[in-house]
């Protein structure tokens, strides 16, 4: 069985949501990065000390989008990943990675400034740059939603898991506001049963911890 280290509102939700969509069995091991970041068992699998971590037999991987691509390739084919010759493939690839590199990382910097930086640094140049990055990448998301209901077109794909997680992170923890199209999009994606199951599993792991 696949083991995922993470829980709460971390990027492990991308991984568990994908596995719920694909019907893959997994167990979630909660990691408390605030109060117990040096848990020996966790540090043994990822000495860099961040989540998620996925263990699948002899395979250990970090980075949520890389894990996503591994699972799709290893346990596919699946409609969640359009084929390279599909017209949907370029948009799928773009937004799969934009969800992390463009949006979630920008939100991460804003969150760090908002909750952990000294008061004098909370509107630092870096925090403002991260906010600007979020705003600019959201223009790409909005333009896509003006054209189609999902990031790759008419069908839900793993790119939507990537982007939706970033929107969840940004709105819940970074104070990001979404326009009407993005709000409706989040309602569509987070309303999926697989997403609800993944969120419930993550919340249960947090409660047990």
LINURWO-V622423 format. One record per residue. N is the residue number from 1. RES is the residue in one letter. SS is DSSP state (2 for helix, 1 for strand, 0 for the rest). PHI is phi in degrees with one decimal (NA if undefined). Layout:
N_RES_SS_PHI ; N_RES_SS_PHI
This chain:
1_X_0_NA ; 2_X_1_-72.9 ; 3_X_1_-110.5 ; 4_X_1_-118.7 ; 5_X_1_-96.6 ; 6_X_1_165.2 ; 7_X_0_107.3 ; 8_X_0_63.7 ; 9_X_0_-102.1 ; 10_X_0_-75.9 ; 11_X_0_-65.5 ; 12_X_2_-59.9 ; 13_X_2_-62.5 ; 14_X_2_-57.5 ; 15_X_2_-70.8 ; 16_X_2_-68.9 ; 17_X_2_-62.3 ; 18_X_2_-59.0 ; 19_X_2_-67.5 ; 20_X_2_-64.0 ; 21_X_2_-63.0 ; 22_X_2_-88.9 ; 23_X_0_73.8 ; 24_X_0_-92.3 ; 25_X_0_-78.3 ; 26_X_1_-155.8 ; 27_X_1_-125.5 ; 28_X_1_-108.1 ; 29_X_1_-104.0 ; 30_X_1_-70.6 ; 31_X_0_-121.6 ; 32_X_0_-99.4 ; 33_X_0_-74.3 ; 34_X_0_-83.4 ; 35_X_0_-98.2 ; 36_X_0_-143.5 ; 37_X_0_-70.3 ; 38_X_0_-104.8 ; 39_X_0_-50.8 ; 40_X_2_-56.0 ; 41_X_2_-62.8 ; 42_X_2_-70.0 ; 43_X_2_-62.8 ; 44_X_2_-67.9 ; 45_X_2_-90.1 ; 46_X_0_-143.9 ; 47_X_0_-63.8 ; 48_X_0_-73.9 ; 49_X_0_78.1 ; 50_X_0_-134.4 ; 51_X_0_-120.3 ; 52_X_0_-86.1 ; 53_X_1_-126.2 ; 54_X_1_-119.5 ; 55_X_1_-118.5 ; 56_X_1_-130.7 ; 57_X_0_63.8 ; 58_X_0_-85.0 ; 59_X_1_-93.0 ; 60_X_1_-124.6 ; 61_X_1_-136.5 ; 62_X_1_-121.6 ; 63_X_0_78.5 ; 64_X_2_-63.4 ; 65_X_2_-72.3 ; 66_X_2_-63.5 ; 67_X_2_-62.5 ; 68_X_2_-56.6 ; 69_X_2_-65.0 ; 70_X_2_-60.9 ; 71_X_2_-63.3 ; 72_X_2_-63.4 ; 73_X_2_-74.9 ; 74_X_2_-72.8 ; 75_X_2_-115.7 ; 76_X_0_-85.0 ; 77_X_0_-73.3 ; 78_X_0_-150.7 ; 79_X_0_-61.7 ; 80_X_0_-68.1 ; 81_X_0_-129.7 ; 82_X_0_-58.9 ; 83_X_0_-66.3 ; 84_X_0_-57.2 ; 85_X_0_-90.2 ; 86_X_0_-79.4 ; 87_X_0_-64.2 ; 88_X_0_-82.3 ; 89_X_2_-62.7 ; 90_X_2_-59.7 ; 91_X_2_-65.7 ; 92_X_2_-57.4 ; 93_X_2_-62.6 ; 94_X_2_-59.7 ; 95_X_2_-80.9 ; 96_X_2_-57.6 ; 97_X_2_-86.6 ; 98_X_2_-62.1 ; 99_X_2_-57.4 ; 100_X_2_-99.0 ; 101_X_2_-66.3 ; 102_X_2_-92.1 ; 103_X_2_-105.8 ; 104_X_2_-63.6 ; 105_X_2_-68.4 ; 106_X_2_-64.4 ; 107_X_2_-61.6 ; 108_X_2_-59.1 ; 109_X_2_-66.5 ; 110_X_2_-62.7 ; 111_X_2_-63.2 ; 112_X_2_-59.2 ; 113_X_2_-67.2 ; 114_X_2_-70.7 ; 115_X_2_-107.3 ; 116_X_0_-119.5 ; 117_X_0_-76.5 ; 118_X_0_-58.0 ; 119_X_2_-50.6 ; 120_X_2_-68.2 ; 121_X_2_-103.7 ; 122_X_0_-71.2 ; 123_X_0_-119.7 ; 124_X_0_-67.9 ; 125_X_2_-57.3 ; 126_X_2_-65.4 ; 127_X_2_-64.9 ; 128_X_2_-67.3 ; 129_X_2_-62.8 ; 130_X_2_-63.5 ; 131_X_2_-62.6 ; 132_X_2_-62.7 ; 133_X_2_-62.5 ; 134_X_2_-55.4 ; 135_X_2_-61.0 ; 136_X_2_-68.2 ; 137_X_2_-69.9 ; 138_X_2_-65.8 ; 139_X_2_-65.6 ; 140_X_2_-68.7 ; 141_X_2_-62.0 ; 142_X_2_-64.0 ; 143_X_2_-61.4 ; 144_X_2_-64.5 ; 145_X_2_-71.3 ; 146_X_2_-73.8 ; 147_X_2_-98.5 ; 148_X_0_-156.4 ; 149_X_0_-76.3 ; 150_X_1_-133.2 ; 151_X_0_-64.8 ; 152_X_0_-101.7 ; 153_X_1_129.7 ; 154_X_0_-82.7 ; 155_X_0_-113.1 ; 156_X_0_-68.2 ; 157_X_0_-137.8 ; 158_X_2_-62.9 ; 159_X_2_-61.4 ; 160_X_2_-71.3 ; 161_X_2_-64.5 ; 162_X_2_-62.6 ; 163_X_2_-70.6 ; 164_X_2_-61.3 ; 165_X_2_-58.1 ; 166_X_2_-61.1 ; 167_X_2_-67.4 ; 168_X_2_-62.0 ; 169_X_2_-62.0 ; 170_X_2_-66.2 ; 171_X_2_-76.4 ; 172_X_2_-78.5 ; 173_X_2_-119.1 ; 174_X_0_-108.1 ; 175_X_0_72.1 ; 176_X_0_-76.0 ; 177_X_0_-102.2 ; 178_X_0_-113.9 ; 179_X_0_-75.8 ; 180_X_2_-62.1 ; 181_X_2_-64.4 ; 182_X_2_-68.2 ; 183_X_2_-63.3 ; 184_X_2_-64.7 ; 185_X_2_-61.5 ; 186_X_2_-61.6 ; 187_X_2_-62.8 ; 188_X_2_-65.6 ; 189_X_2_-76.9 ; 190_X_2_-74.2 ; 191_X_0_-80.0 ; 192_X_0_-68.2 ; 193_X_2_-60.4 ; 194_X_2_-63.2 ; 195_X_2_-65.7 ; 196_X_2_-61.4 ; 197_X_2_-66.1 ; 198_X_2_-64.1 ; 199_X_2_-63.6 ; 200_X_2_-62.5 ; 201_X_2_-63.3 ; 202_X_2_-65.3 ; 203_X_2_-66.8 ; 204_X_2_-63.9 ; 205_X_2_-63.7 ; 206_X_2_-66.0 ; 207_X_2_-64.5 ; 208_X_2_-68.1 ; 209_X_0_-72.0
